[in-house]
Amino acid sequence: MVSAVPTGKVKWYDTEKGFGFVTQDGGEDVYVRKAALPPGVDGLKAGQRIEFGMAEGRRGPQALSVRLVDPAPSVVEARRRPAEELHGLIEEVIRLLENKVQPDLRRGRYPSDKKTMKLVAEAVRVVARDLDP
């Protein structure tokens, strides 16, 4: 008789606390602690598929000997905007920089409008996040 290895998707995992939960394909949530992860794996990502051994713990089922079935989904790729949209955003950032930042910098000082500078800085960060593989 062949026993099927339990599989499931990571519901959530807190790397700092070292534990999380997997929703077993049968529907039951299973506790996962860091000690059950494969060597070199520090955490799991929501939606990641895993296989695991299972034991009944004091508070319910607990995963043992986790094996990664799928690599962790890329959060960056999932959040990345379409290239055409990013192109338009970059054009807007360039205009913002040329009109709101460069004139003051040419005069040897930083722009004084803090609200606008926060907006510019956030726009630059958004572009940088989308460009960073």
DOGU-659541 format. One line per 4 residues: number of its first residue (from 1); their letters; for each residue x, y, z of N, C-alpha, C, O. Coordinates in Angstrom, 1 decimal, padded with zeros to 4 digits. Atoms other than C-alpha are relative to their C-alpha. Last residue first. Layout:
NUM> A> X,Y,Z,X,Y,Z,X,Y,Z,X,Y,Z | ...
This chain:
133> PDLD> 000.4,001.4,000.2,014.5,042.1,-011.0,000.1,-000.7,001.3,-000.2,-001.9,001.4 | -000.9,000.9,-000.7,014.6,045.8,-010.0,-000.5,-001.4,-000.2,-001.6,-001.8,000.3 | -001.2,000.3,000.9,012.8,047.9,-012.7,000.9,-001.1,000.7,001.6,-001.7,000.0 | 000.4,000.7,001.2,009.4,047.8,-010.9,001.1,-000.4,-000.9,001.1,-001.4,-001.6
129> RAVV> 000.6,001.3,-000.4,010.8,048.7,-007.5,-000.4,-000.8,-001.3,-000.1,-002.0,-001.4 | -001.1,000.9,-000.3,012.9,051.5,-009.1,-000.5,-001.4,000.4,000.2,-002.4,000.0 | -000.7,000.4,001.2,009.8,053.0,-010.7,001.2,-000.9,000.3,001.4,-001.9,-000.4 | 000.9,000.8,000.8,007.9,053.0,-007.5,000.6,-000.5,-001.3,000.6,-001.7,-001.6
125> RVAE> -000.1,001.3,-000.6,010.9,054.4,-005.6,-000.9,-001.0,-000.7,-000.5,-002.1,-000.9 | -001.3,000.6,000.4,011.1,057.3,-008.1,000.1,-001.4,000.6,000.6,-002.3,000.0 | 000.1,000.3,001.4,007.4,058.1,-007.6,001.3,-000.7,-000.5,001.2,-001.7,-001.2 | 000.8,001.3,000.1,007.8,057.9,-003.8,-000.1,-000.4,-001.5,-000.1,-001.6,-001.7
121> AVLK> -000.8,001.2,-000.5,010.7,060.4,-004.0,-000.8,-001.3,-000.1,-000.2,-002.3,-000.4 | -001.0,000.3,001.0,008.7,062.8,-006.2,000.8,-001.2,000.4,001.1,-002.1,-000.3 | 000.7,000.6,001.2,005.7,062.7,-003.9,001.0,-000.4,-001.1,000.9,-001.5,-001.6 | 000.4,001.3,-000.5,007.9,063.3,-000.8,-000.7,-000.7,-001.2,-000.5,-001.9,-001.4
117> MTKK> -001.2,000.8,000.0,009.6,066.2,-002.7,-000.4,-001.4,000.5,000.2,-002.4,000.0 | -000.3,000.4,001.4,006.2,067.7,-003.5,001.2,-000.9,000.0,001.2,-001.9,-000.8 | 001.1,000.8,000.5,005.2,067.7,000.2,000.2,-000.5,-001.4,000.1,-001.7,-001.7 | -000.2,001.4,-000.5,008.6,068.9,001.3,-001.1,-000.9,-000.5,-000.8,-002.1,-000.8
113> DSPY> 001.4,000.5,-000.1,008.5,072.0,-000.9,000.0,-001.4,000.4,000.1,-002.3,-000.4 | 000.5,-000.2,-001.3,012.0,073.4,-000.2,-001.4,-000.5,000.3,-001.8,-000.6,001.4 | 001.3,-000.6,000.0,013.9,072.1,-003.2,-000.6,000.0,001.4,-000.3,-000.8,002.3 | 001.0,001.0,000.2,017.6,071.6,-002.5,-001.4,000.6,000.0,-001.6,001.7,000.6
109> RGRR> 000.7,000.4,-001.3,019.9,074.4,-003.1,-001.0,-001.1,-000.3,-001.3,-001.4,-001.5 | -000.8,000.4,-001.1,022.6,075.4,-005.6,-000.7,-000.3,001.3,-000.1,-000.3,002.4 | -000.3,-001.2,-000.8,020.5,077.4,-008.1,000.8,-000.4,001.3,001.1,000.5,002.1 | -000.9,-000.9,000.8,020.7,074.5,-010.5,000.4,001.2,000.7,001.5,001.8,000.5
105> LDPQ> -001.3,000.5,000.0,019.3,072.3,-007.8,001.0,000.8,-000.8,002.2,001.0,-000.4 | -000.6,-000.4,-001.3,016.3,074.6,-007.4,001.4,-000.6,000.1,002.3,000.1,000.6 | -000.1,-001.4,-000.1,015.4,074.3,-011.1,000.7,000.4,001.3,001.6,001.3,001.3 | -001.2,-000.6,000.6,016.2,070.6,-011.2,000.1,001.5,000.1,001.3,002.0,000.3
101> VKNE> -001.2,000.3,-000.7,013.6,069.4,-008.7,001.2,000.8,-000.6,002.0,001.5,000.1 | 000.1,-000.3,-001.5,010.1,070.6,-009.6,001.4,-000.1,000.7,001.5,000.5,001.8 | 000.8,-001.2,-000.4,010.0,070.9,-013.4,000.1,000.4,001.5,000.0,001.6,001.8 | -000.5,-001.1,000.7,012.8,068.5,-014.6,-000.7,001.3,000.4,-000.1,002.4,000.5
97> LLRI> -001.4,-000.4,-000.3,012.2,066.0,-011.9,000.4,001.3,-000.7,001.1,002.1,-000.1 | 000.0,-000.5,-001.4,008.4,066.0,-012.3,001.4,000.5,000.4,001.6,001.6,001.0 | 000.6,-001.3,000.0,008.7,065.7,-016.1,000.1,000.7,001.4,000.4,001.8,001.6 | -001.0,-000.9,000.6,011.1,062.8,-015.7,-000.5,001.4,000.0,000.2,002.3,000.3
93> VEEI> -001.0,-000.2,-001.0,008.7,061.1,-013.2,001.1,001.0,-000.6,001.6,001.9,000.1 | 000.5,-001.0,-001.0,005.8,061.6,-015.7,001.1,000.3,001.1,001.2,001.5,001.5 | 000.1,-001.4,000.6,007.8,060.0,-018.5,-000.5,001.0,001.0,000.0,002.1,001.0 | -001.4,-000.5,000.1,008.8,057.1,-016.2,-000.1,001.4,-000.6,000.7,002.3,-000.2
89> LGHL> -000.4,-000.5,-001.4,005.1,056.6,-015.3,001.4,000.6,000.0,001.6,001.6,000.6 | 000.7,-001.3,-000.3,004.2,056.4,-019.0,000.4,000.6,001.3,000.5,001.8,001.5 | -000.6,-001.0,001.0,006.9,053.8,-019.7,-000.7,001.3,000.3,000.0,002.3,000.4 | -001.2,-000.4,-000.6,005.7,051.8,-016.6,000.7,001.1,-000.8,001.2,002.1,-000.3
85> EEAP> 000.4,-000.8,-001.1,002.2,051.6,-018.0,001.3,000.6,000.7,001.3,001.8,001.1 | 000.5,-001.2,000.6,003.5,050.3,-021.3,-000.4,001.0,001.1,-000.1,002.2,001.0 | -001.1,-000.9,000.5,005.7,047.8,-019.5,-000.5,001.3,-000.6,000.1,002.4,-000.4 | -000.3,000.2,001.4,002.8,046.4,-017.5,001.0,001.0,-000.5,001.1,002.1,-000.1
81> RRRA> 001.0,-000.5,000.9,003.0,046.9,-013.7,000.4,-000.3,-001.5,001.6,-000.5,-001.7 | -000.6,-000.8,001.1,005.1,044.6,-011.6,-001.1,000.5,-000.9,-002.0,-000.3,-001.3 | 000.4,-001.4,-000.1,003.3,043.4,-008.5,000.4,000.9,-001.1,000.0,002.1,-001.2 | 001.4,000.0,-000.2,003.4,039.7,-009.2,-000.5,001.4,000.0,-001.6,001.7,-000.4
77> EVVS> 000.6,000.3,001.2,006.9,040.0,-010.6,-001.5,000.1,000.1,-002.2,000.6,-000.8 | -000.3,-001.1,001.0,008.1,041.7,-007.5,-000.7,-000.2,-001.3,-001.3,000.7,-001.8 | 000.9,-001.1,-000.4,006.4,039.2,-005.2,000.2,001.1,-000.9,-000.8,001.8,-001.3 | -000.7,-001.2,-000.1,008.1,036.3,-007.0,-001.0,001.2,000.3,-001.9,001.4,-000.5
73> PAPD> 000.5,-000.9,001.1,006.3,033.1,-006.2,000.7,001.3,000.2,000.9,001.8,001.4 | 000.8,-001.1,-000.6,008.5,030.9,-004.0,-000.5,000.9,-001.1,000.4,001.3,-002.0 | -000.8,-001.1,-000.6,009.8,027.9,-006.0,-001.0,001.1,000.5,-002.1,001.2,000.1 | -000.2,-001.1,000.9,007.3,025.1,-006.4,000.9,001.0,000.6,000.9,001.1,001.9
69> VLRV> 000.5,000.5,001.3,007.3,021.7,-004.8,000.2,001.1,-001.0,000.7,000.8,-002.1 | 000.6,-001.0,000.9,009.4,022.7,-001.8,-000.4,-000.6,-001.3,000.5,-001.3,-002.0 | -000.7,000.0,001.3,009.9,019.8,000.6,-000.7,001.0,-000.9,-001.9,001.0,-001.0 | 000.6,-000.7,001.1,009.0,020.1,004.3,000.9,-000.1,-001.2,002.1,000.0,-001.1
65> SLAQ> -000.8,000.3,001.2,010.3,017.5,006.7,-000.7,000.6,-001.2,-001.0,-000.1,-002.1 | -001.4,000.5,-000.2,007.5,017.7,009.3,000.7,-000.1,-001.3,000.0,-000.3,-002.3 | -000.8,000.4,001.1,004.2,019.7,009.2,001.4,-000.4,000.5,002.0,000.2,001.3 | -001.3,-000.8,000.1,002.1,019.9,012.4,000.8,-000.6,-001.2,000.9,-001.8,-001.3
61> PGRR> -001.0,000.6,000.9,-001.6,018.8,012.8,001.2,001.0,-000.2,001.1,002.2,-000.2 | 000.5,000.4,001.3,-003.4,020.0,015.9,001.1,-000.4,-000.9,002.3,-000.7,-000.5 | 001.1,-000.9,000.4,-002.7,021.9,019.1,-000.5,-000.3,-001.5,-001.1,000.6,-002.1 | 000.9,-000.3,-001.1,-000.6,019.3,020.9,-001.2,000.9,-000.4,-002.3,000.8,000.1
57> GEAM> -000.6,-000.8,-001.1,000.9,018.1,017.7,-001.0,000.2,001.1,-002.2,-000.2,001.0 | 001.0,-000.7,-000.8,-000.4,015.4,015.3,000.7,000.6,001.2,001.3,-000.1,002.1 | 000.2,000.7,-001.3,002.3,014.5,012.9,-001.1,000.8,000.7,-001.3,002.0,000.4 | 000.9,-000.7,-001.0,002.7,015.3,009.2,-000.1,-000.9,001.2,-000.1,-002.1,001.2
53> GFEI> 000.5,001.0,-000.9,005.3,014.8,006.5,-000.9,000.6,001.0,-000.9,001.9,001.1 | -000.5,000.0,-001.4,005.5,017.6,004.0,-000.5,-001.3,000.6,-001.6,-001.9,000.3 | 000.4,001.3,-000.5,005.0,018.6,000.4,000.6,-000.1,001.4,001.5,000.6,001.7 | -001.0,000.8,-000.7,005.0,022.3,-000.5,-000.6,-001.4,000.2,-001.8,-001.6,000.1
49> RQGA> 000.4,001.4,-000.2,003.3,024.7,-002.8,001.1,-000.8,000.6,002.3,-000.6,000.2 | -001.0,000.9,000.4,004.0,028.5,-002.4,-000.5,-001.4,000.3,-001.1,-001.7,001.3 | 000.3,000.6,001.3,000.9,030.6,-002.2,001.0,-001.0,-000.5,000.7,-001.7,-001.5 | 001.5,000.4,000.2,002.1,032.7,000.7,-000.2,-000.4,-001.5,000.3,000.2,-002.4
45> KLGD> 000.9,-001.1,000.5,005.9,032.7,000.8,-001.4,-000.5,-000.2,-001.6,-001.7,-000.6 | 000.9,000.4,001.1,008.0,030.3,002.9,-000.8,001.3,-000.4,-000.9,002.2,000.4 | 001.4,-000.3,-000.2,011.0,031.0,005.2,-000.7,-000.5,-001.3,-000.2,-000.9,-002.2 | 000.3,-000.8,-001.2,014.7,030.6,005.8,-001.5,000.3,000.3,-001.9,000.6,001.4
41> VGPP> 001.2,-000.7,000.2,015.5,027.8,003.4,-000.4,000.7,001.3,-000.6,000.0,002.3 | -000.2,-001.1,000.9,019.1,026.7,003.5,-001.2,000.8,-000.3,-001.1,001.9,-000.9 | -001.2,-000.8,-000.3,018.4,023.3,004.9,000.2,001.1,-001.0,000.0,000.9,-002.2 | -001.2,000.6,000.5,014.8,022.2,004.2,001.2,000.9,000.4,001.1,002.1,000.6
37> LAAK> -000.4,-000.4,001.3,012.1,023.6,006.5,001.3,-000.6,-000.4,002.1,-001.0,000.4 | 000.5,000.9,001.0,010.7,021.6,009.4,000.5,000.4,-001.4,000.3,-000.4,-002.3 | -000.8,001.2,-000.1,012.8,023.5,012.0,-000.4,-001.1,-001.0,000.4,-002.0,-001.4 | -001.2,-000.1,000.8,011.2,026.7,010.8,000.8,-001.3,000.0,001.5,-001.6,-001.0
33> RVYV> -001.0,-000.8,-000.7,007.8,025.7,012.1,001.3,000.0,-000.8,001.5,-000.9,-001.7 | -001.4,000.3,000.5,004.8,024.7,010.0,000.9,000.9,000.8,000.7,002.1,000.9 | -001.0,-000.9,-000.6,001.2,024.4,011.5,001.4,-000.4,-000.6,001.7,-001.6,-000.7 | -001.1,000.8,-000.7,-001.3,022.6,009.2,001.1,001.0,000.5,001.5,001.9,-000.3
29> DEGG> -001.2,-000.8,-000.2,-004.6,024.1,008.1,001.0,-000.8,000.8,000.6,-001.5,001.8 | -000.3,-000.3,-001.4,-007.2,021.5,006.9,001.3,000.8,000.0,002.2,000.6,-000.7 | 000.7,-001.1,-000.7,-008.6,021.8,003.4,000.4,000.3,001.4,000.1,001.5,001.8 | 001.3,000.5,-000.6,-007.8,018.4,001.8,-000.7,001.1,000.7,-001.9,000.9,001.1
25> DQTV> 000.9,000.1,001.1,-005.0,020.2,-000.2,-001.4,-000.6,000.4,-002.4,-000.3,-000.3 | -000.2,001.3,000.6,-003.5,021.2,003.1,-001.0,-000.1,-001.2,-002.1,000.4,-001.1 | 001.3,000.6,000.2,-003.6,024.9,003.9,000.2,-001.3,-000.8,000.6,-001.3,-002.0 | 000.3,000.5,001.4,-000.2,025.7,005.2,-001.4,-000.5,000.0,-001.8,-001.2,000.9
21> FGFG> 001.0,001.1,000.3,000.4,027.7,008.3,-000.1,-000.3,-001.5,000.1,000.6,-002.3 | 001.1,-000.4,000.8,003.3,029.8,009.8,-001.0,-001.1,-000.2,-000.9,-002.1,000.5 | 001.1,000.9,000.2,006.4,029.7,011.9,-001.1,000.6,-000.9,-001.1,001.7,-001.2 | -000.4,001.4,000.3,009.8,031.2,012.5,-001.1,-001.0,-000.1,-000.9,-002.2,000.2
17> KETD> 000.5,000.9,-001.0,008.7,034.4,014.3,000.4,-001.5,-000.2,000.4,-002.3,000.7 | -000.5,-000.5,-001.3,010.8,036.7,012.1,-000.4,-001.0,001.1,000.5,-001.3,002.0 | -001.4,000.4,-000.1,010.1,034.6,009.0,000.6,000.4,001.3,001.4,-000.3,001.8 | -000.7,-001.1,-000.6,006.3,034.8,009.5,001.5,-000.4,000.2,001.8,-001.1,001.1
13> YWKV> -001.2,000.5,-000.7,004.6,032.3,007.1,000.7,001.3,000.5,001.0,002.2,-000.3 | -000.9,-001.1,-000.4,001.2,032.6,005.6,001.1,-000.6,000.8,001.1,-001.7,001.3 | 001.0,-001.0,-000.3,-001.3,030.3,003.8,000.7,001.3,000.4,000.4,002.4,-000.1 | -000.3,-000.8,-001.1,001.4,028.2,002.2,-001.1,001.1,000.2,-001.3,001.8,-000.7
9> KGTP> -000.5,-001.3,000.3,-000.2,025.8,-000.2,000.2,000.8,001.3,-000.6,000.7,002.2 | 000.8,-001.2,-000.2,-000.6,022.1,000.3,000.6,001.3,-000.4,001.7,001.3,-000.9 | -000.4,-001.2,000.7,000.7,018.6,-000.1,-000.9,001.1,000.4,-002.0,000.9,000.9 | 000.8,-001.2,-000.1,000.5,015.5,002.1,000.6,001.1,-000.8,001.8,001.4,-000.7
5> VASV> -000.7,-001.0,-000.8,002.6,012.5,000.8,-001.0,001.2,000.0,-001.4,001.7,-001.0 | -000.3,-001.3,000.6,000.4,009.7,-000.4,000.6,001.0,000.9,000.2,001.1,002.1 | 000.6,-001.1,-000.7,000.8,006.3,001.2,000.3,001.3,-000.7,001.5,001.6,-001.1 | -000.8,-001.3,000.2,001.4,003.4,-001.1,-000.7,001.1,000.7,-001.9,001.3,000.5
1> M> 000.8,-001.2,000.0,000.0,000.0,000.0,000.9,001.2,000.0,001.8,001.4,000.8
